[in-house]
Amino acid sequence: MVNADGSETDELRAKTWLANAYGPRNLAKVAIEQNKTLVHYSSDYVWDGREKIHKDDEVVAPLRWFYGESMAAGGDGG
């Protein structure tokens, strides 16, 4: 789900979470089962723009709460 504006609406929240959080989680499970590497690129929406360089263990600070949270959840397994 790449519609950041639309994902903030009640109508698209469930679809947004399914696509951005559960989708990557399910792909990761399959990769683990098949002993494969999964590379997951997320969105810059998980960051608020204050810093230019980020670390893997850094706490996220989404620009748009729901969309950013859904993208961040996909990065940590949903």
N, CA, C, O and CB atoms as a CASP TS submission, in Angstrom:
PFRMAT TS
TARGET T0000
AUTHOR 0000-0000-0000
METHOD Language model
MODEL 1
PARENT N/A
ATOM      1  N   MET     1       0.864  -1.169   0.000  1.00  0.00           N
ATOM      2  CA  MET     1       0.000   0.000   0.000  1.00  0.00           C
ATOM      3  C   MET     1       0.903   1.221   0.000  1.00  0.00           C
ATOM      4  O   MET     1       1.653   1.444   0.951  1.00  0.00           O
ATOM      5  CB  MET     1      -0.979   0.004   1.231  1.00  0.00           C
ATOM      6  N   VAL     2       0.836   1.989  -1.032  1.00  0.00           N
ATOM      7  CA  VAL     2       1.703   3.155  -1.128  1.00  0.00           C
ATOM      8  C   VAL     2       0.941   4.473  -1.065  1.00  0.00           C
ATOM      9  O   VAL     2       1.518   5.535  -1.296  1.00  0.00           O
ATOM     10  CB  VAL     2       2.492   3.093  -2.402  1.00  0.00           C
ATOM     11  N   ASN     3      -0.332   4.412  -0.759  1.00  0.00           N
ATOM     12  CA  ASN     3      -1.160   5.612  -0.675  1.00  0.00           C
ATOM     13  C   ASN     3      -1.118   6.146   0.752  1.00  0.00           C
ATOM     14  O   ASN     3      -1.975   5.816   1.572  1.00  0.00           O
ATOM     15  CB  ASN     3      -2.625   5.314  -1.112  1.00  0.00           C
ATOM     16  N   ALA     4      -0.130   6.964   1.040  1.00  0.00           N
ATOM     17  CA  ALA     4       0.054   7.463   2.402  1.00  0.00           C
ATOM     18  C   ALA     4      -1.143   8.273   2.872  1.00  0.00           C
ATOM     19  O   ALA     4      -1.578   8.123   4.014  1.00  0.00           O
ATOM     20  CB  ALA     4       1.311   8.308   2.487  1.00  0.00           C
ATOM     21  N   ASP     5      -1.673   9.117   2.025  1.00  0.00           N
ATOM     22  CA  ASP     5      -2.835   9.916   2.422  1.00  0.00           C
ATOM     23  C   ASP     5      -4.052   9.027   2.657  1.00  0.00           C
ATOM     24  O   ASP     5      -4.729   9.148   3.679  1.00  0.00           O
ATOM     25  CB  ASP     5      -3.151  10.973   1.351  1.00  0.00           C
ATOM     26  N   GLY     6      -4.324   8.145   1.719  1.00  0.00           N
ATOM     27  CA  GLY     6      -5.494   7.284   1.822  1.00  0.00           C
ATOM     28  C   GLY     6      -5.422   6.314   2.982  1.00  0.00           C
ATOM     29  O   GLY     6      -6.448   5.959   3.562  1.00  0.00           O
ATOM     30  N   SER     7      -4.226   5.883   3.324  1.00  0.00           N
ATOM     31  CA  SER     7      -4.077   4.905   4.399  1.00  0.00           C
ATOM     32  C   SER     7      -4.468   5.464   5.757  1.00  0.00           C
ATOM     33  O   SER     7      -4.721   4.712   6.698  1.00  0.00           O
ATOM     34  CB  SER     7      -2.656   4.410   4.448  1.00  0.00           C
ATOM     35  N   GLU     8      -4.515   6.764   5.853  1.00  0.00           N
ATOM     36  CA  GLU     8      -4.917   7.396   7.113  1.00  0.00           C
ATOM     37  C   GLU     8      -6.434   7.404   7.292  1.00  0.00           C
ATOM     38  O   GLU     8      -6.924   7.783   8.356  1.00  0.00           O
ATOM     39  CB  GLU     8      -4.385   8.821   7.175  1.00  0.00           C
ATOM     40  N   THR     9      -7.178   6.997   6.279  1.00  0.00           N
ATOM     41  CA  THR     9      -8.639   6.977   6.360  1.00  0.00           C
ATOM     42  C   THR     9      -9.110   5.638   6.915  1.00  0.00           C
ATOM     43  O   THR     9      -8.434   4.621   6.761  1.00  0.00           O
ATOM     44  CB  THR     9      -9.272   7.239   4.973  1.00  0.00           C
ATOM     45  N   ASP    10     -10.262   5.647   7.554  1.00  0.00           N
ATOM     46  CA  ASP    10     -10.819   4.418   8.118  1.00  0.00           C
ATOM     47  C   ASP    10     -11.024   3.355   7.049  1.00  0.00           C
ATOM     48  O   ASP    10     -10.866   2.166   7.325  1.00  0.00           O
ATOM     49  CB  ASP    10     -12.141   4.708   8.818  1.00  0.00           C
ATOM     50  N   GLU    11     -11.371   3.763   5.834  1.00  0.00           N
ATOM     51  CA  GLU    11     -11.664   2.814   4.762  1.00  0.00           C
ATOM     52  C   GLU    11     -10.449   1.987   4.341  1.00  0.00           C
ATOM     53  O   GLU    11     -10.600   0.841   3.916  1.00  0.00           O
ATOM     54  CB  GLU    11     -12.204   3.553   3.566  1.00  0.00           C
ATOM     55  N   LEU    12      -9.260   2.549   4.455  1.00  0.00           N
ATOM     56  CA  LEU    12      -8.065   1.847   3.966  1.00  0.00           C
ATOM     57  C   LEU    12      -7.124   1.343   5.056  1.00  0.00           C
ATOM     58  O   LEU    12      -6.104   0.727   4.748  1.00  0.00           O
ATOM     59  CB  LEU    12      -7.305   2.747   3.066  1.00  0.00           C
ATOM     60  N   ARG    13      -7.445   1.590   6.302  1.00  0.00           N
ATOM     61  CA  ARG    13      -6.517   1.180   7.367  1.00  0.00           C
ATOM     62  C   ARG    13      -6.262  -0.326   7.382  1.00  0.00           C
ATOM     63  O   ARG    13      -5.112  -0.749   7.498  1.00  0.00           O
ATOM     64  CB  ARG    13      -7.059   1.611   8.716  1.00  0.00           C
ATOM     65  N   ALA    14      -7.293  -1.126   7.270  1.00  0.00           N
ATOM     66  CA  ALA    14      -7.105  -2.584   7.304  1.00  0.00           C
ATOM     67  C   ALA    14      -6.253  -3.052   6.127  1.00  0.00           C
ATOM     68  O   ALA    14      -5.347  -3.868   6.302  1.00  0.00           O
ATOM     69  CB  ALA    14      -8.468  -3.303   7.286  1.00  0.00           C
ATOM     70  N   LYS    15      -6.537  -2.542   4.934  1.00  0.00           N
ATOM     71  CA  LYS    15      -5.754  -2.923   3.756  1.00  0.00           C
ATOM     72  C   LYS    15      -4.302  -2.469   3.893  1.00  0.00           C
ATOM     73  O   LYS    15      -3.377  -3.179   3.499  1.00  0.00           O
ATOM     74  CB  LYS    15      -6.376  -2.325   2.483  1.00  0.00           C
ATOM     75  N   THR    16      -4.121  -1.299   4.448  1.00  0.00           N
ATOM     76  CA  THR    16      -2.773  -0.774   4.645  1.00  0.00           C
ATOM     77  C   THR    16      -1.974  -1.689   5.570  1.00  0.00           C
ATOM     78  O   THR    16      -0.828  -2.028   5.275  1.00  0.00           O
ATOM     79  CB  THR    16      -2.827   0.653   5.221  1.00  0.00           C
ATOM     80  N   TRP    17      -2.583  -2.089   6.690  1.00  0.00           N
ATOM     81  CA  TRP    17      -1.873  -2.942   7.646  1.00  0.00           C
ATOM     82  C   TRP    17      -1.580  -4.312   7.043  1.00  0.00           C
ATOM     83  O   TRP    17      -0.497  -4.861   7.242  1.00  0.00           O
ATOM     84  CB  TRP    17      -2.690  -3.099   8.936  1.00  0.00           C
ATOM     85  N   LEU    18      -2.542  -4.863   6.308  1.00  0.00           N
ATOM     86  CA  LEU    18      -2.319  -6.159   5.668  1.00  0.00           C
ATOM     87  C   LEU    18      -1.143  -6.097   4.697  1.00  0.00           C
ATOM     88  O   LEU    18      -0.287  -6.982   4.700  1.00  0.00           O
ATOM     89  CB  LEU    18      -3.584  -6.615   4.933  1.00  0.00           C
ATOM     90  N   ALA    19      -1.099  -5.066   3.878  1.00  0.00           N
ATOM     91  CA  ALA    19      -0.055  -4.956   2.859  1.00  0.00           C
ATOM     92  C   ALA    19       1.304  -4.599   3.439  1.00  0.00           C
ATOM     93  O   ALA    19       2.315  -5.197   3.070  1.00  0.00           O
ATOM     94  CB  ALA    19      -0.445  -3.927   1.836  1.00  0.00           C
ATOM     95  N   ASN    20       1.335  -3.639   4.338  1.00  0.00           N
ATOM     96  CA  ASN    20       2.613  -3.096   4.794  1.00  0.00           C
ATOM     97  C   ASN    20       3.198  -3.799   6.014  1.00  0.00           C
ATOM     98  O   ASN    20       4.414  -3.780   6.203  1.00  0.00           O
ATOM     99  CB  ASN    20       2.451  -1.654   5.101  1.00  0.00           C
ATOM    100  N   ALA    21       2.373  -4.408   6.835  1.00  0.00           N
ATOM    101  CA  ALA    21       2.875  -5.083   8.037  1.00  0.00           C
ATOM    102  C   ALA    21       2.854  -6.600   7.871  1.00  0.00           C
ATOM    103  O   ALA    21       3.883  -7.259   8.017  1.00  0.00           O
ATOM    104  CB  ALA    21       2.045  -4.679   9.262  1.00  0.00           C
ATOM    105  N   TYR    22       1.684  -7.149   7.568  1.00  0.00           N
ATOM    106  CA  TYR    22       1.572  -8.611   7.462  1.00  0.00           C
ATOM    107  C   TYR    22       2.215  -9.164   6.196  1.00  0.00           C
ATOM    108  O   TYR    22       2.739 -10.278   6.211  1.00  0.00           O
ATOM    109  CB  TYR    22       0.117  -9.020   7.503  1.00  0.00           C
ATOM    110  N   GLY    23       2.186  -8.410   5.106  1.00  0.00           N
ATOM    111  CA  GLY    23       2.815  -8.882   3.871  1.00  0.00           C
ATOM    112  C   GLY    23       4.287  -9.197   4.056  1.00  0.00           C
ATOM    113  O   GLY    23       4.708 -10.316   3.766  1.00  0.00           O
ATOM    114  N   PRO    24       5.083  -8.249   4.530  1.00  0.00           N
ATOM    115  CA  PRO    24       6.503  -8.540   4.755  1.00  0.00           C
ATOM    116  C   PRO    24       6.729  -9.623   5.807  1.00  0.00           C
ATOM    117  O   PRO    24       7.674 -10.404   5.695  1.00  0.00           O
ATOM    118  CB  PRO    24       7.224  -7.278   5.171  1.00  0.00           C
ATOM    119  N   ARG    25       5.867  -9.678   6.835  1.00  0.00           N
ATOM    120  CA  ARG    25       6.007 -10.729   7.840  1.00  0.00           C
ATOM    121  C   ARG    25       5.845 -12.100   7.201  1.00  0.00           C
ATOM    122  O   ARG    25       6.619 -13.015   7.483  1.00  0.00           O
ATOM    123  CB  ARG    25       4.980 -10.541   8.969  1.00  0.00           C
ATOM    124  N   ASN    26       4.847 -12.245   6.347  1.00  0.00           N
ATOM    125  CA  ASN    26       4.611 -13.533   5.695  1.00  0.00           C
ATOM    126  C   ASN    26       5.741 -13.888   4.740  1.00  0.00           C
ATOM    127  O   ASN    26       6.134 -15.050   4.648  1.00  0.00           O
ATOM    128  CB  ASN    26       3.285 -13.512   4.944  1.00  0.00           C
ATOM    129  N   LEU    27       6.263 -12.900   4.031  1.00  0.00           N
ATOM    130  CA  LEU    27       7.407 -13.156   3.160  1.00  0.00           C
ATOM    131  C   LEU    27       8.624 -13.600   3.964  1.00  0.00           C
ATOM    132  O   LEU    27       9.365 -14.486   3.538  1.00  0.00           O
ATOM    133  CB  LEU    27       7.744 -11.907   2.345  1.00  0.00           C
ATOM    134  N   ALA    28       8.826 -12.987   5.119  1.00  0.00           N
ATOM    135  CA  ALA    28       9.952 -13.364   5.975  1.00  0.00           C
ATOM    136  C   ALA    28       9.808 -14.799   6.476  1.00  0.00           C
ATOM    137  O   ALA    28      10.791 -15.536   6.545  1.00  0.00           O
ATOM    138  CB  ALA    28      10.064 -12.402   7.162  1.00  0.00           C
ATOM    139  N   LYS    29       8.585 -15.193   6.824  1.00  0.00           N
ATOM    140  CA  LYS    29       8.370 -16.578   7.279  1.00  0.00           C
ATOM    141  C   LYS    29       8.731 -17.570   6.181  1.00  0.00           C
ATOM    142  O   LYS    29       9.389 -18.576   6.447  1.00  0.00           O
ATOM    143  CB  LYS    29       6.903 -16.785   7.716  1.00  0.00           C
ATOM    144  N   VAL    30       8.310 -17.300   4.959  1.00  0.00           N
ATOM    145  CA  VAL    30       8.622 -18.193   3.839  1.00  0.00           C
ATOM    146  C   VAL    30      10.127 -18.218   3.595  1.00  0.00           C
ATOM    147  O   VAL    30      10.695 -19.284   3.354  1.00  0.00           O
ATOM    148  CB  VAL    30       7.875 -17.749   2.556  1.00  0.00           C
ATOM    149  N   ALA    31      10.773 -17.072   3.654  1.00  0.00           N
ATOM    150  CA  ALA    31      12.225 -17.013   3.449  1.00  0.00           C
ATOM    151  C   ALA    31      12.953 -17.854   4.487  1.00  0.00           C
ATOM    152  O   ALA    31      13.898 -18.571   4.159  1.00  0.00           O
ATOM    153  CB  ALA    31      12.722 -15.559   3.509  1.00  0.00           C
ATOM    154  N   ILE    32      12.515 -17.767   5.734  1.00  0.00           N
ATOM    155  CA  ILE    32      13.137 -18.559   6.794  1.00  0.00           C
ATOM    156  C   ILE    32      12.933 -20.043   6.539  1.00  0.00           C
ATOM    157  O   ILE    32      13.871 -20.832   6.654  1.00  0.00           O
ATOM    158  CB  ILE    32      12.566 -18.171   8.165  1.00  0.00           C
ATOM    159  N   GLU    33      11.703 -20.427   6.193  1.00  0.00           N
ATOM    160  CA  GLU    33      11.399 -21.836   5.920  1.00  0.00           C
ATOM    161  C   GLU    33      12.251 -22.393   4.782  1.00  0.00           C
ATOM    162  O   GLU    33      12.638 -23.561   4.806  1.00  0.00           O
ATOM    163  CB  GLU    33       9.920 -21.999   5.582  1.00  0.00           C
ATOM    164  N   GLN    34      12.538 -21.561   3.795  1.00  0.00           N
ATOM    165  CA  GLN    34      13.285 -22.007   2.623  1.00  0.00           C
ATOM    166  C   GLN    34      14.769 -21.632   2.686  1.00  0.00           C
ATOM    167  O   GLN    34      15.495 -21.754   1.700  1.00  0.00           O
ATOM    168  CB  GLN    34      12.668 -21.422   1.375  1.00  0.00           C
ATOM    169  N   ASN    35      15.199 -21.177   3.857  1.00  0.00           N
ATOM    170  CA  ASN    35      16.592 -20.800   4.062  1.00  0.00           C
ATOM    171  C   ASN    35      17.064 -19.791   3.013  1.00  0.00           C
ATOM    172  O   ASN    35      18.138 -19.937   2.428  1.00  0.00           O
ATOM    173  CB  ASN    35      17.479 -22.040   4.032  1.00  0.00           C
ATOM    174  N   LYS    36      16.246 -18.777   2.791  1.00  0.00           N
ATOM    175  CA  LYS    36      16.553 -17.724   1.828  1.00  0.00           C
ATOM    176  C   LYS    36      16.739 -16.399   2.560  1.00  0.00           C
ATOM    177  O   LYS    36      16.323 -16.247   3.709  1.00  0.00           O
ATOM    178  CB  LYS    36      15.433 -17.608   0.763  1.00  0.00           C
ATOM    179  N   THR    37      17.355 -15.465   1.896  1.00  0.00           N
ATOM    180  CA  THR    37      17.532 -14.120   2.434  1.00  0.00           C
ATOM    181  C   THR    37      16.459 -13.212   1.852  1.00  0.00           C
ATOM    182  O   THR    37      16.226 -13.203   0.643  1.00  0.00           O
ATOM    183  CB  THR    37      18.954 -13.569   2.120  1.00  0.00           C
ATOM    184  N   LEU    38      15.821 -12.462   2.707  1.00  0.00           N
ATOM    185  CA  LEU    38      14.827 -11.485   2.271  1.00  0.00           C
ATOM    186  C   LEU    38      15.374 -10.094   2.537  1.00  0.00           C
ATOM    187  O   LEU    38      15.770  -9.779   3.659  1.00  0.00           O
ATOM    188  CB  LEU    38      13.462 -11.697   2.997  1.00  0.00           C
ATOM    189  N   VAL    39      15.396  -9.267   1.508  1.00  0.00           N
ATOM    190  CA  VAL    39      15.791  -7.875   1.663  1.00  0.00           C
ATOM    191  C   VAL    39      14.516  -7.056   1.528  1.00  0.00           C
ATOM    192  O   VAL    39      13.839  -7.106   0.501  1.00  0.00           O
ATOM    193  CB  VAL    39      16.887  -7.442   0.601  1.00  0.00           C
ATOM    194  N   HIS    40      14.195  -6.307   2.569  1.00  0.00           N
ATOM    195  CA  HIS    40      12.949  -5.538   2.592  1.00  0.00           C
ATOM    196  C   HIS    40      13.276  -4.060   2.641  1.00  0.00           C
ATOM    197  O   HIS    40      13.852  -3.568   3.612  1.00  0.00           O
ATOM    198  CB  HIS    40      12.062  -5.941   3.800  1.00  0.00           C
ATOM    199  N   TYR    41      12.907  -3.364   1.593  1.00  0.00           N
ATOM    200  CA  TYR    41      13.057  -1.912   1.557  1.00  0.00           C
ATOM    201  C   TYR    41      11.744  -1.314   2.013  1.00  0.00           C
ATOM    202  O   TYR    41      10.678  -1.697   1.532  1.00  0.00           O
ATOM    203  CB  TYR    41      13.454  -1.398   0.126  1.00  0.00           C
ATOM    204  N   SER    42      11.818  -0.402   2.914  1.00  0.00           N
ATOM    205  CA  SER    42      10.618   0.209   3.452  1.00  0.00           C
ATOM    206  C   SER    42      10.479   1.622   2.916  1.00  0.00           C
ATOM    207  O   SER    42      10.843   1.905   1.775  1.00  0.00           O
ATOM    208  CB  SER    42      10.644   0.211   4.987  1.00  0.00           C
ATOM    209  N   SER    43       9.966   2.481   3.726  1.00  0.00           N
ATOM    210  CA  SER    43       9.636   3.835   3.324  1.00  0.00           C
ATOM    211  C   SER    43      10.314   4.845   4.229  1.00  0.00           C
ATOM    212  O   SER    43      10.567   4.577   5.403  1.00  0.00           O
ATOM    213  CB  SER    43       8.131   4.043   3.336  1.00  0.00           C
ATOM    214  N   ASP    44      10.601   5.992   3.678  1.00  0.00           N
ATOM    215  CA  ASP    44      11.140   7.050   4.520  1.00  0.00           C
ATOM    216  C   ASP    44      10.064   7.633   5.439  1.00  0.00           C
ATOM    217  O   ASP    44      10.368   8.480   6.280  1.00  0.00           O
ATOM    218  CB  ASP    44      11.748   8.153   3.656  1.00  0.00           C
ATOM    219  N   TYR    45       8.815   7.194   5.291  1.00  0.00           N
ATOM    220  CA  TYR    45       7.749   7.673   6.169  1.00  0.00           C
ATOM    221  C   TYR    45       7.898   7.174   7.604  1.00  0.00           C
ATOM    222  O   TYR    45       7.192   7.654   8.491  1.00  0.00           O
ATOM    223  CB  TYR    45       6.407   7.246   5.623  1.00  0.00           C
ATOM    224  N   VAL    46       8.788   6.235   7.849  1.00  0.00           N
ATOM    225  CA  VAL    46       8.998   5.794   9.232  1.00  0.00           C
ATOM    226  C   VAL    46       9.869   6.782   9.999  1.00  0.00           C
ATOM    227  O   VAL    46      10.049   6.649  11.209  1.00  0.00           O
ATOM    228  CB  VAL    46       9.639   4.402   9.258  1.00  0.00           C
ATOM    229  N   TRP    47      10.405   7.768   9.295  1.00  0.00           N
ATOM    230  CA  TRP    47      11.241   8.782   9.923  1.00  0.00           C
ATOM    231  C   TRP    47      10.592  10.146   9.798  1.00  0.00           C
ATOM    232  O   TRP    47       9.844  10.398   8.853  1.00  0.00           O
ATOM    233  CB  TRP    47      12.640   8.798   9.300  1.00  0.00           C
ATOM    234  N   ASP    48      10.868  11.013  10.730  1.00  0.00           N
ATOM    235  CA  ASP    48      10.263  12.342  10.741  1.00  0.00           C
ATOM    236  C   ASP    48      11.085  13.394  10.003  1.00  0.00           C
ATOM    237  O   ASP    48      10.668  14.548   9.913  1.00  0.00           O
ATOM    238  CB  ASP    48      10.053  12.784  12.155  1.00  0.00           C
ATOM    239  N   GLY    49      12.238  13.016   9.479  1.00  0.00           N
ATOM    240  CA  GLY    49      13.046  13.937   8.697  1.00  0.00           C
ATOM    241  C   GLY    49      14.070  14.744   9.481  1.00  0.00           C
ATOM    242  O   GLY    49      14.806  15.542   8.901  1.00  0.00           O
ATOM    243  N   ARG    50      14.122  14.545  10.779  1.00  0.00           N
ATOM    244  CA  ARG    50      15.073  15.320  11.591  1.00  0.00           C
ATOM    245  C   ARG    50      16.517  14.870  11.397  1.00  0.00           C
ATOM    246  O   ARG    50      17.439  15.683  11.460  1.00  0.00           O
ATOM    247  CB  ARG    50      14.707  15.212  13.059  1.00  0.00           C
ATOM    248  N   GLU    51      16.708  13.585  11.164  1.00  0.00           N
ATOM    249  CA  GLU    51      18.050  13.029  10.979  1.00  0.00           C
ATOM    250  C   GLU    51      18.204  12.540   9.548  1.00  0.00           C
ATOM    251  O   GLU    51      17.232  12.115   8.924  1.00  0.00           O
ATOM    252  CB  GLU    51      18.319  11.876  11.980  1.00  0.00           C
ATOM    253  N   LYS    52      19.428  12.600   9.029  1.00  0.00           N
ATOM    254  CA  LYS    52      19.671  12.131   7.665  1.00  0.00           C
ATOM    255  C   LYS    52      20.177  10.696   7.625  1.00  0.00           C
ATOM    256  O   LYS    52      19.989  10.002   6.626  1.00  0.00           O
ATOM    257  CB  LYS    52      20.665  13.038   6.977  1.00  0.00           C
ATOM    258  N   ILE    53      20.811  10.248   8.690  1.00  0.00           N
ATOM    259  CA  ILE    53      21.368   8.891   8.760  1.00  0.00           C
ATOM    260  C   ILE    53      20.684   8.160   9.915  1.00  0.00           C
ATOM    261  O   ILE    53      20.525   8.706  11.006  1.00  0.00           O
ATOM    262  CB  ILE    53      22.937   8.918   8.952  1.00  0.00           C
ATOM    263  N   HIS    54      20.288   6.925   9.656  1.00  0.00           N
ATOM    264  CA  HIS    54      19.573   6.142  10.665  1.00  0.00           C
ATOM    265  C   HIS    54      20.263   4.805  10.910  1.00  0.00           C
ATOM    266  O   HIS    54      21.006   4.308  10.063  1.00  0.00           O
ATOM    267  CB  HIS    54      18.120   5.913  10.235  1.00  0.00           C
ATOM    268  N   LYS    55      20.003   4.236  12.080  1.00  0.00           N
ATOM    269  CA  LYS    55      20.549   2.940  12.464  1.00  0.00           C
ATOM    270  C   LYS    55      19.410   1.930  12.535  1.00  0.00           C
ATOM    271  O   LYS    55      18.256   2.301  12.752  1.00  0.00           O
ATOM    272  CB  LYS    55      21.303   3.027  13.826  1.00  0.00           C
ATOM    273  N   ASP    56      19.736   0.657  12.352  1.00  0.00           N
ATOM    274  CA  ASP    56      18.733  -0.401  12.368  1.00  0.00           C
ATOM    275  C   ASP    56      17.956  -0.461  13.676  1.00  0.00           C
ATOM    276  O   ASP    56      16.769  -0.788  13.669  1.00  0.00           O
ATOM    277  CB  ASP    56      19.388  -1.727  12.113  1.00  0.00           C
ATOM    278  N   ASP    57      18.594  -0.157  14.785  1.00  0.00           N
ATOM    279  CA  ASP    57      17.932  -0.285  16.086  1.00  0.00           C
ATOM    280  C   ASP    57      17.303   1.026  16.572  1.00  0.00           C
ATOM    281  O   ASP    57      16.857   1.118  17.715  1.00  0.00           O
ATOM    282  CB  ASP    57      18.926  -0.777  17.114  1.00  0.00           C
ATOM    283  N   GLU    58      17.272   2.021  15.712  1.00  0.00           N
ATOM    284  CA  GLU    58      16.718   3.317  16.072  1.00  0.00           C
ATOM    285  C   GLU    58      15.192   3.244  16.196  1.00  0.00           C
ATOM    286  O   GLU    58      14.534   2.536  15.433  1.00  0.00           O
ATOM    287  CB  GLU    58      17.118   4.373  15.033  1.00  0.00           C
ATOM    288  N   VAL    59      14.649   3.966  17.144  1.00  0.00           N
ATOM    289  CA  VAL    59      13.198   4.039  17.321  1.00  0.00           C
ATOM    290  C   VAL    59      12.621   4.874  16.184  1.00  0.00           C
ATOM    291  O   VAL    59      13.132   5.951  15.876  1.00  0.00           O
ATOM    292  CB  VAL    59      12.820   4.648  18.718  1.00  0.00           C
ATOM    293  N   VAL    60      11.554   4.372  15.563  1.00  0.00           N
ATOM    294  CA  VAL    60      10.947   5.098  14.450  1.00  0.00           C
ATOM    295  C   VAL    60      10.157   6.299  14.950  1.00  0.00           C
ATOM    296  O   VAL    60       9.743   6.356  16.108  1.00  0.00           O
ATOM    297  CB  VAL    60      10.038   4.172  13.638  1.00  0.00           C
ATOM    298  N   ALA    61       9.961   7.250  14.055  1.00  0.00           N
ATOM    299  CA  ALA    61       9.185   8.458  14.347  1.00  0.00           C
ATOM    300  C   ALA    61       8.417   8.815  13.076  1.00  0.00           C
ATOM    301  O   ALA    61       8.829   9.705  12.332  1.00  0.00           O
ATOM    302  CB  ALA    61      10.115   9.657  14.821  1.00  0.00           C
ATOM    303  N   PRO    62       7.300   8.125  12.822  1.00  0.00           N
ATOM    304  CA  PRO    62       6.584   8.293  11.546  1.00  0.00           C
ATOM    305  C   PRO    62       6.058   9.706  11.314  1.00  0.00           C
ATOM    306  O   PRO    62       5.621  10.390  12.240  1.00  0.00           O
ATOM    307  CB  PRO    62       5.435   7.330  11.485  1.00  0.00           C
ATOM    308  N   LEU    63       6.113  10.120  10.046  1.00  0.00           N
ATOM    309  CA  LEU    63       5.525  11.390   9.641  1.00  0.00           C
ATOM    310  C   LEU    63       4.001  11.316   9.705  1.00  0.00           C
ATOM    311  O   LEU    63       3.349  12.180  10.290  1.00  0.00           O
ATOM    312  CB  LEU    63       5.985  11.770   8.222  1.00  0.00           C
ATOM    313  N   ARG    64       3.471  10.314   9.121  1.00  0.00           N
ATOM    314  CA  ARG    64       2.027  10.075   9.139  1.00  0.00           C
ATOM    315  C   ARG    64       1.840   8.850  10.004  1.00  0.00           C
ATOM    316  O   ARG    64       2.343   7.773   9.683  1.00  0.00           O
ATOM    317  CB  ARG    64       1.416   9.877   7.677  1.00  0.00           C
ATOM    318  N   TRP    65       1.127   9.006  11.085  1.00  0.00           N
ATOM    319  CA  TRP    65       1.123   7.976  12.104  1.00  0.00           C
ATOM    320  C   TRP    65       0.776   6.595  11.574  1.00  0.00           C
ATOM    321  O   TRP    65       1.600   5.688  11.689  1.00  0.00           O
ATOM    322  CB  TRP    65       0.170   8.344  13.174  1.00  0.00           C
ATOM    323  N   PHE    66      -0.379   6.394  11.010  1.00  0.00           N
ATOM    324  CA  PHE    66      -0.792   5.035  10.651  1.00  0.00           C
ATOM    325  C   PHE    66       0.058   4.459   9.529  1.00  0.00           C
ATOM    326  O   PHE    66       0.533   3.328   9.631  1.00  0.00           O
ATOM    327  CB  PHE    66      -2.255   5.023  10.242  1.00  0.00           C
ATOM    328  N   TYR    67       0.251   5.209   8.479  1.00  0.00           N
ATOM    329  CA  TYR    67       1.048   4.725   7.360  1.00  0.00           C
ATOM    330  C   TYR    67       2.474   4.399   7.807  1.00  0.00           C
ATOM    331  O   TYR    67       2.987   3.317   7.518  1.00  0.00           O
ATOM    332  CB  TYR    67       1.069   5.765   6.233  1.00  0.00           C
ATOM    333  N   GLY    68       3.098   5.316   8.495  1.00  0.00           N
ATOM    334  CA  GLY    68       4.456   5.092   8.990  1.00  0.00           C
ATOM    335  C   GLY    68       4.554   3.913   9.935  1.00  0.00           C
ATOM    336  O   GLY    68       5.501   3.130   9.858  1.00  0.00           O
ATOM    337  N   GLU    69       3.578   3.777  10.830  1.00  0.00           N
ATOM    338  CA  GLU    69       3.558   2.634  11.750  1.00  0.00           C
ATOM    339  C   GLU    69       3.411   1.326  10.995  1.00  0.00           C
ATOM    340  O   GLU    69       4.052   0.338  11.354  1.00  0.00           O
ATOM    341  CB  GLU    69       2.422   2.780  12.762  1.00  0.00           C
ATOM    342  N   SER    70       2.584   1.295   9.959  1.00  0.00           N
ATOM    343  CA  SER    70       2.392   0.059   9.201  1.00  0.00           C
ATOM    344  C   SER    70       3.681  -0.319   8.483  1.00  0.00           C
ATOM    345  O   SER    70       4.027  -1.498   8.414  1.00  0.00           O
ATOM    346  CB  SER    70       1.236   0.211   8.189  1.00  0.00           C
ATOM    347  N   MET    71       4.392   0.665   7.949  1.00  0.00           N
ATOM    348  CA  MET    71       5.652   0.389   7.282  1.00  0.00           C
ATOM    349  C   MET    71       6.707  -0.086   8.285  1.00  0.00           C
ATOM    350  O   MET    71       7.474  -1.004   7.996  1.00  0.00           O
ATOM    351  CB  MET    71       6.143   1.636   6.539  1.00  0.00           C
ATOM    352  N   ALA    72       6.742   0.532   9.443  1.00  0.00           N
ATOM    353  CA  ALA    72       7.700   0.124  10.474  1.00  0.00           C
ATOM    354  C   ALA    72       7.401  -1.288  10.966  1.00  0.00           C
ATOM    355  O   ALA    72       8.323  -2.069  11.205  1.00  0.00           O
ATOM    356  CB  ALA    72       7.676   1.111  11.652  1.00  0.00           C
ATOM    357  N   ALA    73       6.135  -1.617  11.118  1.00  0.00           N
ATOM    358  CA  ALA    73       5.757  -2.958  11.575  1.00  0.00           C
ATOM    359  C   ALA    73       6.185  -4.016  10.572  1.00  0.00           C
ATOM    360  O   ALA    73       6.545  -5.129  10.956  1.00  0.00           O
ATOM    361  CB  ALA    73       4.247  -3.041  11.810  1.00  0.00           C
ATOM    362  N   GLY    74       6.147  -3.677   9.296  1.00  0.00           N
ATOM    363  CA  GLY    74       6.608  -4.620   8.277  1.00  0.00           C
ATOM    364  C   GLY    74       8.094  -4.885   8.383  1.00  0.00           C
ATOM    365  O   GLY    74       8.566  -5.954   7.997  1.00  0.00           O
ATOM    366  N   GLY    75       8.827  -3.932   8.898  1.00  0.00           N
ATOM    367  CA  GLY    75      10.271  -4.098   9.061  1.00  0.00           C
ATOM    368  C   GLY    75      10.644  -4.919  10.284  1.00  0.00           C
ATOM    369  O   GLY    75      11.752  -5.450  10.359  1.00  0.00           O
ATOM    370  N   ASP    76       9.730  -5.028  11.242  1.00  0.00           N
ATOM    371  CA  ASP    76      10.049  -5.817  12.436  1.00  0.00           C
ATOM    372  C   ASP    76       9.177  -7.058  12.565  1.00  0.00           C
ATOM    373  O   ASP    76       9.106  -7.665  13.634  1.00  0.00           O
ATOM    374  CB  ASP    76       9.897  -4.963  13.675  1.00  0.00           C
ATOM    375  N   GLY    77       8.520  -7.431  11.484  1.00  0.00           N
ATOM    376  CA  GLY    77       7.761  -8.666  11.500  1.00  0.00           C
ATOM    377  C   GLY    77       6.273  -8.501  11.638  1.00  0.00           C
ATOM    378  O   GLY    77       5.557  -9.496  11.747  1.00  0.00           O
ATOM    379  N   GLY    78       5.773  -7.266  11.639  1.00  0.00           N
ATOM    380  CA  GLY    78       4.326  -7.061  11.636  1.00  0.00           C
ATOM    381  C   GLY    78       3.724  -7.189  12.981  1.00  0.00           C
ATOM    382  O   GLY    78       2.511  -7.042  13.130  1.00  0.00           O
TER
END
